[in-house]
Amino acid sequence: MIIRRSFNFCAAHIVRNCTSERCSRSLHGHNYKVEVFVSAKKLDNAGMVLDFGIFKNQIAEFIDSFDHAHHFWNKENEEVKNFYRMHSKRYVELSVNPSAENYALLFLYFINKILGAMQYENNEGEIILESVRVHETENGYAEAFKEDLDNIDFMREINLESIVFSKGIMEVWKDRKMMDKMKNYYIKGGEKPFKNPIPTQQILC
């Protein structure tokens, strides 16, 4: 069974190297829609694949970090990068060109890492991130699938260090150590850093 949860954010970017001069040479923005598809082979104690409330925590915080921010490729020249750093409180520096396809791959990678670093408390089944769909406009979208995580060509430039959020973004996080906790877990192992509360009211069968 698959469930879907959608999110929205507004952001600005320039997509270098594309054929459209408007996209590749001019700062512009989009109202993005992100759809996250998750599956499991069994339902939890509440009869759910995954409680939608869980999506409101680290996953929502992560996606919201892209909202009202300028996103730029770290291969931009230093003058351009420094301009964004100086004149935008909210910016996101990426290891890949900020195309819809790369957003889909980045969200797939990091949401998968978030889910893998989560301690489930309600008898959930094996939670699998099936895909992430990113709409730049109403006319089209890019979708990255779980199989793409194993595609070297797609994931060559994507890793735990692929995203740098500005201080202005991180200072409003509920958990300012969110990204550090996740990175430390995957580098050092140990206890999972993200925990969900045990339901306070349960009918035990």
Stockholm file with secondary structure:
# STOCKHOLM 1.0

chainA/1-205         MIIRRSFNFCAAHIVRNCTSERCSRSLHGHNYKVEVFVSAKKLDNAGMVLDFGIFKNQIAEFIDSFDHAHHFWNKENEEVKNFYRMHSKRYVELSVNPSAENYALLFLYFINKILGAMQYENNEGEIILESVRVHETENGYAEAFKEDLDNIDFMREINLESIVFSKGIMEVWKDRKMMDKMKNYYIKGGEKPFKNPIPTQQILC
#=GR chainA/1-205 SS CEEEEEEEEEEEECCTTCSCHHHHHSCEEEEEEEEEEEECSSCCTTSCSSCHHHHTTHHHHHHHTTTTEEEEETTSCHHHHHHHHHHCSSEEEESSCCCHHHHHHHHHHHHHHHHHTEECCSCCCCCEEEEEEEEEETTEEEEEEGGGGGCHHHHTTCSTTSEEECHHHHTTCSSTTHHHHHHHHHHHCCSCSEECCCCSSCCCC
#=GC SS_cons         CEEEEEEEEEEEECCTTCSCHHHHHSCEEEEEEEEEEEECSSCCTTSCSSCHHHHTTHHHHHHHTTTTEEEEETTSCHHHHHHHHHHCSSEEEESSCCCHHHHHHHHHHHHHHHHHTEECCSCCCCCEEEEEEEEEETTEEEEEEGGGGGCHHHHTTCSTTSEEECHHHHTTCSSTTHHHHHHHHHHHCCSCSEECCCCSSCCCC
//
